[in-house]
Amino acid sequence: MTVKTIEKENKEPQYYEPDKFPPGINRKVVESISHIKNEPGWVTEFRLKALEIFLSKPMPNWGFIPHFNIDLNSYVHYVGAGKQKKKSWEEVDPEVLESFERLGIPEHERKYLAGLEAMNDSETVYANVKKELEELGIIFCDIDTAIKEFPDLVKKYLGTVVPPEDNKFAALNSAVFSGGSFAYVPKGVKTPMPLQAYFKVTAASSGQYERTLLIADEGSELIYSEGCTSVQEFATNFHTAVVELIAHKNARIHYTTIQNWKKNMYNWTVKRGICYEGAHITWNDVNVGAQTMKYPGIILYGDNSTGDVLSLAFAGNNQIQDTGARIIHIGKNTRSNILAKGVSLDGGINSYRGLVKFEKTAENSYSHIKCDGLMLDDRSESHAYPYNEIHVDSAKLNYEATVSKIDEDILFYLQTRGIDEDEAKLLIVTGFCDAVVRDLNVEYSVEIGRLIRMILEDGKAIKRTTPGIQKNEIKGQTC
């Protein structure tokens, strides 16, 4: 054996193998992800620029971030699923199929099941686009497929609403993103059913960084629902998704997320949309698991554009839910509405953190903010941190907040009507959440009712009556 041959054998590979990434993030990690995905050069450049920004920005020290004491170098930032995408249910791995079954998704496709993609760890393991969507000209696929098949669309919009420069976590996602959804709805077209996605994390001490990009062209309507869950009982996981929504003139986007990561997941997600003239975006955001910091945002750029953020968060034992909204009024006659509901129990901490800003150009614009906290015991906490900026005299802002416990008089009244104490508490909490839950489609709202009962049982607010099913077995859990 020659010296040259030995040197060649001992030479470190240029790229990491899909399932052999080490903890930490550096140039080799980023280039390896791009190499594995066989991405075009402009995507690799996008990632490497984002890496530089990430490394240059210090770790934020506001809010609850110092409390969590996160070491991003302790996580593996890419975990390959080692599977090719499937085109039929029969080809799907039985373990993954079982997960879908437990979430209530049938083994065989139903007539009105939209294109569904599921991302296990960092990869999409199943993707199926309904023929009905294709006939309408609707594009719905995972982001990796979109980069290959619709590069011009992705290049035009990627990073325009949440650029890597926005914050350290947006830069991290931009550098190592893997999987996520892409959708484009042509002018004047409406999605015939909600587009759906489901994400699951199974690897310990790993990060998940899906990238979702949804575009509604002029006069179109896009309805999208996603769910997230994790199954690791030990170690921690880190999740930073970036979601960008673009609603063109007179378009509408309705985005529903139901997140039920386990409590050992750090969920710091950046979600933001932009509305052009006459457009509308609704975020419906339900957070159950994880240690969460999430503030869905809307930029009301065009005149007469509108936006709603509906948020519901449950904080249990050893859990912090720091959620809220961020809305920027730029166009004239813009309208926004924020409704934030937080339930704290078993010592959990719930907080609303929001920013509403009126730029000088936002003449005759209006925003209404309502945040309500419900505490089910003396150990739990509820907070509100509103930040409101008004730079134009004709703008109006209405802010109201309440913090309360279960009213003993109402509880007594319900008991006098033959309802036992636990069922009465459940009824009160369900009613408290109704203003957000009613905006969900029927399928999800039914599941949320069951989920609320399980949350109260686990938080010892009521006695357990249901079987010991884990909360992350409920359908519709998302990022």
Sequence and secondary structure as in RCSB ss.txt:
>XXXX:A:sequence
MTVKTIEKENKEPQYYEPDKFPPGINRKVVESISHIKNEPGWVTEFRLKALEIFLSKPMPNWGFIPHFNIDLNSY
VHYVGAGKQKKKSWEEVDPEVLESFERLGIPEHERKYLAGLEAMNDSETVYANVKKELEELGIIFCDIDTAIKEF
PDLVKKYLGTVVPPEDNKFAALNSAVFSGGSFAYVPKGVKTPMPLQAYFKVTAASSGQYERTLLIADEGSELIYS
EGCTSVQEFATNFHTAVVELIAHKNARIHYTTIQNWKKNMYNWTVKRGICYEGAHITWNDVNVGAQTMKYPGIIL
YGDNSTGDVLSLAFAGNNQIQDTGARIIHIGKNTRSNILAKGVSLDGGINSYRGLVKFEKTAENSYSHIKCDGLM
LDDRSESHAYPYNEIHVDSAKLNYEATVSKIDEDILFYLQTRGIDEDEAKLLIVTGFCDAVVRDLNVEYSVEIGR
LIRMILEDGKAIKRTTPGIQKNEIKGQTC
>XXXX:A:secstr
  HHHHHHHHS  SS  TT   SB  HHHHHHHHHHTT  HHHHHHHHHHHHHHHHS    STTHHHH   GGGS
BS        BSSGGGS HHHHHHHHHTT  SS  TT   EEEEETTEEEEEE  HHHHHTT EEEEHHHHHHH 
HHHHHHHTTSSS GGG HHHHHHHHH    EEEEE TT B SS EEEEEEE STTBEE  EEEEEE TT EEEEE
EEEEE   SS EEE  EEEEEE TT EEEEEEEEE  TTEEEEEEEEEEE TT EEEEEEEE SSEEEE  EEEE
 STT EEEEEEEEEE TT EEEEEEEEEE STT EEEEEEEEEE TT EEEEEEEEEE TT TT EEEEEEEEEE
SSSS EEEEEEEEEE STT EEEEEEEEEE  HHHHHHHHHTT  HHHHHHHHHHHHHHHHHTTS HHHHHHHHH
HHHHHHHHTTSS   S    GGGSTT   
